Amino acid sequence: MKVKRIDLDDEGMPECVLVKLSHDEAVYLALLIGKQNGNDMNGVMPGGSLQGGAIYEGLAGGLFNRFYEDGVDGAVTAMRARP
């Protein structure tokens, strides 16, 4: 993962972060979030289930469902099939 850009708010604090993930990093993140339930996510941080859901939907819907018939699971299968 590489941080490409950090946008700051009016107080000079990070407001938006643009990151570049490899395919495998994105798969790992989607798998990790996808295996948690809402209570687990909220235990990590307040509103965690909303944040985790948005990240998962962005990765699954915006990436893996477009390129793999079985979405995230299809990406995992493709990774495991590599030499």
TIDO-439900 format. One record per atom (N, C-alpha, C, CB): residue number from 1; atom name; x, y, z. Coordinates in steps of 0.02 Angstrom, whole numbers. Atoms other than C-alpha are relative to their C-alpha. Glycine has a CB too. Layout:
<atoms>
ATOM   nr  atom      xx      yy      zz
ATOM  NUM    CA       X       Y       Z
...
</atoms>
This chain:
<atoms>
ATOM   nr  atom      xx      yy      zz
ATOM    1     N      42     -58       0
ATOM    1    CA       0       0       0
ATOM    1     C      45      61       0
ATOM    1    CB     -48       0      60
ATOM    2     N     -38     -63       3
ATOM    2    CA      62     173     -41
ATOM    2     C     -49      58       7
ATOM    2    CB      40       5     -66
ATOM    3     N      41     -60      -8
ATOM    3    CA     -13     336      20
ATOM    3     C      18      48     -57
ATOM    3    CB      11      33      70
ATOM    4     N     -12     -44      58
ATOM    4    CA     -32     446    -135
ATOM    4     C     -13      73      16
ATOM    4    CB     -44     -22     -58
ATOM    5     N      18     -69     -15
ATOM    5    CA    -114     601     -61
ATOM    5     C     -37       3      66
ATOM    5    CB     -42      32     -56
ATOM    6     N      37     -13     -62
ATOM    6    CA    -176     670     105
ATOM    6     C     -28      70      -5
ATOM    6    CB      47      -8      63
ATOM    7     N      34     -65      -1
ATOM    7    CA    -304     811     103
ATOM    7     C     -15      18      72
ATOM    7    CB     -66      -1     -43
ATOM    8     N       9     -22     -68
ATOM    8    CA    -314     912     262
ATOM    8     C     -63      42       8
ATOM    8    CB      60      40      23
ATOM    9     N      57     -42     -14
ATOM    9    CA    -464     994     344
ATOM    9     C      24      70      21
ATOM    9    CB     -45     -32      55
ATOM   10     N     -16     -69     -18
ATOM   10    CA    -470    1175     404
ATOM   10     C      46       5      61
ATOM   10    CB     -63      39      15
ATOM   11     N     -43       1     -60
ATOM   11    CA    -379    1126     564
ATOM   11     C      67     -34     -13
ATOM   11    CB     -36     -34      57
ATOM   12     N     -63      31      17
ATOM   12    CA    -236    1043     471
ATOM   12     C       4     -74      15
ATOM   12    CB      54      34      34
ATOM   13     N       3      72     -15
ATOM   13    CA    -292     866     511
ATOM   13     C     -22     -39     -62
ATOM   13    CB     -48     -14      60
ATOM   14     N      20      40      58
ATOM   14    CA    -312     724     384
ATOM   14     C     -76      -6      -5
ATOM   14    CB      32     -69       3
ATOM   15     N      72       4      13
ATOM   15    CA    -485     729     307
ATOM   15     C     -15     -55     -52
ATOM   15    CB     -28      68     -24
ATOM   16     N       8      49      54
ATOM   16    CA    -462     619     154
ATOM   16     C      69     -27     -18
ATOM   16    CB     -35      33     -63
ATOM   17     N     -64      31      17
ATOM   17    CA    -325     495     110
ATOM   17     C      -9     -42     -63
ATOM   17    CB      26     -44      60
ATOM   18     N       1      38      62
ATOM   18    CA    -294     426     -64
ATOM   18     C      57     -51       4
ATOM   18    CB       7      46     -64
ATOM   19     N     -51      52      -3
ATOM   19    CA    -204     258     -61
ATOM   19     C      -1     -42     -63
ATOM   19    CB     -10     -44      62
ATOM   20     N      -6      47      55
ATOM   20    CA    -142     140    -194
ATOM   20     C      12     -69      30
ATOM   20    CB      57      21     -50
ATOM   21     N      -5      68     -24
ATOM   21    CA    -171     -44    -155
ATOM   21     C      16     -47     -57
ATOM   21    CB     -65     -21      36
ATOM   22     N      -8      53      49
ATOM   22    CA    -106    -193    -248
ATOM   22     C     -64     -43      -1
ATOM   22    CB      64     -45      16
ATOM   23     N      57      46       4
ATOM   23    CA    -234    -322    -303
ATOM   23     C      -3     -43      62
ATOM   23    CB       5     -45     -63
ATOM   24     N      -1      45     -57
ATOM   24    CA    -180    -439    -164
ATOM   24     C     -15      36      66
ATOM   24    CB      67     -35       5
ATOM   25     N      15     -39     -60
ATOM   25    CA    -188    -302     -32
ATOM   25     C     -75      15       3
ATOM   25    CB      40      66       0
ATOM   26     N      72     -13       2
ATOM   26    CA    -365    -259     -88
ATOM   26     C     -40     -63      16
ATOM   26    CB     -20      26     -69
ATOM   27     N      33      63     -16
ATOM   27    CA    -415    -443     -80
ATOM   27     C       4     -13      75
ATOM   27    CB      31     -59     -39
ATOM   28     N      -9      11     -71
ATOM   28    CA    -343    -458      95
ATOM   28     C     -47      45      41
ATOM   28    CB      73      12      20
ATOM   29     N      43     -48     -36
ATOM   29    CA    -435    -302     154
ATOM   29     C     -73     -20      -5
ATOM   29    CB      11      71     -26
ATOM   30     N      70      20       9
ATOM   30    CA    -600    -361      80
ATOM   30     C     -16     -64      40
ATOM   30    CB     -15     -11     -75
ATOM   31     N      11      62     -39
ATOM   31    CA    -581    -534     158
ATOM   31     C      -2      15      74
ATOM   31    CB      55     -51     -15
ATOM   32     N      -3     -16     -71
ATOM   32    CA    -535    -463     327
ATOM   32     C     -64      34      23
ATOM   32    CB      60      45      14
ATOM   33     N      62     -36     -18
ATOM   33    CA    -683    -343     331
ATOM   33     C     -61     -45      -8
ATOM   33    CB      -7      64     -43
ATOM   34     N      58      43      14
ATOM   34    CA    -802    -471     255
ATOM   34     C     -11     -54      52
ATOM   34    CB       9     -31     -66
ATOM   35     N       6      52     -51
ATOM   35    CA    -768    -594     396
ATOM   35     C     -22      28      68
ATOM   35    CB      66     -36       8
ATOM   36     N      22     -30     -63
ATOM   36    CA    -816    -471     533
ATOM   36     C     -75      13      -1
ATOM   36    CB      38      66      13
ATOM   37     N      70     -19      -4
ATOM   37    CA    -991    -443     595
ATOM   37     C      -4      73      24
ATOM   37    CB     -40     -48      48
ATOM   38     N       9     -70     -19
ATOM   38    CA   -1063    -272     636
ATOM   38     C      22      16      71
ATOM   38    CB     -72      19      -7
ATOM   39     N     -21     -12     -69
ATOM   39    CA   -1032    -290     823
ATOM   39     C      75       3       6
ATOM   39    CB     -28     -55      45
ATOM   40     N     -73      -1      -1
ATOM   40    CA    -849    -331     794
ATOM   40     C      27      66     -27
ATOM   40    CB      29     -59     -41
ATOM   41     N     -22     -62      30
ATOM   41    CA    -829    -180     681
ATOM   41     C     -12      60      46
ATOM   41    CB     -35      12     -67
ATOM   42     N      15     -54     -47
ATOM   42    CA    -915     -66     806
ATOM   42     C      44      -3      62
ATOM   42    CB     -74      -2      20
ATOM   43     N     -47       7     -56
ATOM   43    CA    -800    -135     941
ATOM   43     C      68      30     -15
ATOM   43    CB       8     -72      18
ATOM   44     N     -64     -30      20
ATOM   44    CA    -650     -73     842
ATOM   44     C      -4      76       5
ATOM   44    CB      18     -21     -72
ATOM   45     N      10     -72      -4
ATOM   45    CA    -720     103     829
ATOM   45     C     -75      16      -6
ATOM   45    CB      40      37     -56
ATOM   46     N      71     -19       7
ATOM   46    CA    -888     192     846
ATOM   46     C     -16      10     -75
ATOM   46    CB     -16      65      41
ATOM   47     N      19      -5      70
ATOM   47    CA    -978     179     679
ATOM   47     C      40     -46     -45
ATOM   47    CB       9      70     -24
ATOM   48     N     -42      45      39
ATOM   48    CA    -860      41     625
ATOM   48     C     -37     -42     -51
ATOM   48    CB      37     -45      45
ATOM   49     N      37      41      47
ATOM   49    CA    -996     -62     543
ATOM   49     C     -18      40     -63
ATOM   49    CB     -63     -27      32
ATOM   50     N      14     -42      59
ATOM   50    CA   -1042      84     429
ATOM   50     C      63       9     -42
ATOM   50    CB     -27      69      21
ATOM   51     N     -64      -9      36
ATOM   51    CA    -859     115     384
ATOM   51     C      21     -65     -34
ATOM   51    CB      55      23      49
ATOM   52     N     -20      64      28
ATOM   52    CA    -821     -70     360
ATOM   52     C     -45     -20     -58
ATOM   52    CB      -3     -54      53
ATOM   53     N      47      16      54
ATOM   53    CA    -978     -94     255
ATOM   53     C      15      40     -62
ATOM   53    CB     -70      13      22
ATOM   54     N     -15     -43      57
ATOM   54    CA    -933      53     144
ATOM   54     C      65     -22     -35
ATOM   54    CB       6      73      22
ATOM   55     N     -63      23      30
ATOM   55    CA    -755     -11     118
ATOM   55     C     -11     -65     -37
ATOM   55    CB      54      -9      54
ATOM   56     N      13      64      32
ATOM   56    CA    -815    -187      81
ATOM   56     C     -40       9     -65
ATOM   56    CB     -39     -47      48
ATOM   57     N      41     -13      60
ATOM   57    CA    -948    -125     -41
ATOM   57     C      41      32     -55
ATOM   57    CB     -60      44      17
ATOM   58     N     -43     -32      50
ATOM   58    CA    -821     -15    -128
ATOM   58     C      45     -50     -34
ATOM   58    CB      41      55      32
ATOM   59     N     -45      50      29
ATOM   59    CA    -701    -159    -152
ATOM   59     C     -38     -54     -37
ATOM   59    CB      43     -31      55
ATOM   60     N      37      56      31
ATOM   60    CA    -828    -296    -189
ATOM   60     C     -39      25     -60
ATOM   60    CB     -48     -32      51
ATOM   61     N      42     -25      54
ATOM   61    CA    -949    -194    -293
ATOM   61     C      37      37     -54
ATOM   61    CB     -53      44      28
ATOM   62     N     -36     -41      49
ATOM   62    CA    -827     -77    -376
ATOM   62     C      58     -35     -34
ATOM   62    CB      26      61      34
ATOM   63     N     -58      34      29
ATOM   63    CA    -689    -202    -411
ATOM   63     C     -12     -74     -12
ATOM   63    CB      59       9      46
ATOM   64     N       0      73       8
ATOM   64    CA    -707    -387    -379
ATOM   64     C     -61     -27     -35
ATOM   64    CB       6     -32      68
ATOM   65     N      60      24      35
ATOM   65    CA    -887    -411    -437
ATOM   65     C       3      15     -74
ATOM   65    CB     -63      31      31
ATOM   66     N      -6     -19      71
ATOM   66    CA    -840    -328    -602
ATOM   66     C      46     -47     -37
ATOM   66    CB      24      71      -6
ATOM   67     N     -51      40      34
ATOM   67    CA    -693    -442    -640
ATOM   67     C      -2     -74      15
ATOM   67    CB      67      27      19
ATOM   68     N       3      70     -19
ATOM   68    CA    -732    -606    -553
ATOM   68     C     -72     -21       9
ATOM   68    CB      40     -13      65
ATOM   69     N      69      24      -4
ATOM   69    CA    -891    -708    -570
ATOM   69     C     -23      -9      72
ATOM   69    CB      -6     -65     -38
ATOM   70     N      17      12     -71
ATOM   70    CA    -885    -751    -384
ATOM   70     C      24      56      45
ATOM   70    CB      28     -66      22
ATOM   71     N     -20     -58     -41
ATOM   71    CA    -832    -578    -324
ATOM   71     C      65     -11      37
ATOM   71    CB     -55      16      49
ATOM   72     N     -60       5     -41
ATOM   72    CA    -707    -577    -182
ATOM   72     C      24     -73       2
ATOM   72    CB     -14      25      72
ATOM   73     N     -20      70      -1
ATOM   73    CA    -708    -767    -172
ATOM   73     C      34     -21     -66
ATOM   73    CB     -61     -46      13
ATOM   74     N     -32      14      64
ATOM   74    CA    -665    -774    -357
ATOM   74     C      70      28      -4
ATOM   74    CB     -42      29     -57
ATOM   75     N     -67     -30      -2
ATOM   75    CA    -518    -658    -329
ATOM   75     C      47     -43      41
ATOM   75    CB      -3      70      28
ATOM   76     N     -41      44     -43
ATOM   76    CA    -455    -772    -190
ATOM   76     C      18     -63     -39
ATOM   76    CB     -38     -19      65
ATOM   77     N     -13      59      39
ATOM   77    CA    -472    -924    -303
ATOM   77     C      53      13     -53
ATOM   77    CB     -65     -26     -32
ATOM   78     N     -50     -19      51
ATOM   78    CA    -374    -835    -440
ATOM   78     C      69       8      30
ATOM   78    CB     -21      64     -35
ATOM   79     N     -64      -8     -33
ATOM   79    CA    -237    -789    -317
ATOM   79     C      30     -68      17
ATOM   79    CB      -8      43      64
ATOM   80     N     -24      66     -20
ATOM   80    CA    -223    -968    -255
ATOM   80     C      22     -42     -60
ATOM   80    CB     -54     -38      39
ATOM   81     N     -17      38      60
ATOM   81    CA    -211   -1033    -433
ATOM   81     C      65      24     -32
ATOM   81    CB     -56       5     -51
ATOM   82     N     -63     -25      28
ATOM   82    CA     -56    -928    -470
ATOM   82     C      57     -47      18
ATOM   82    CB      15      71      27
ATOM   83     N     -59      42     -15
ATOM   83    CA     108   -1021    -483
ATOM   83     C      43      29      56
ATOM   83    CB      43      -8     -63
</atoms>
